[in-house]
Amino acid sequence: MKKLTVTVCVCTECVMNGAIDLIESIESLNKLKVQLRLQTQIEVNTSKCIGEPRHGDHSPVVEINGEKIENANAETVMAKIIALTAKEVK
């Protein structure tokens, strides 16, 4: 089984802009992977800071397999995870 590492920044700015909701969304996707036929293990990590120490207008920040996504929201993060998972299955 392939492994996908998702790291969500949990600095104050990111948490205030929805980082906790992103973590919950990613974890719910991990629970639904059988129904969605995902053959990938999704590991969710947190980091005190990803990249620059002050994200400001760029928060929340998420990193998926080393690729940084700024101004992340559930829709963009889920789409990226699904796209990477689909690519690994082929």
Beta strands, then each sheet from edge to edge (+ up, - down):
strand 1: 2-9
strand 2: 40-47
strand 3: 62-64
strand 4: 67-69
sheet 1: 2+ 1+ 3- 4+
end
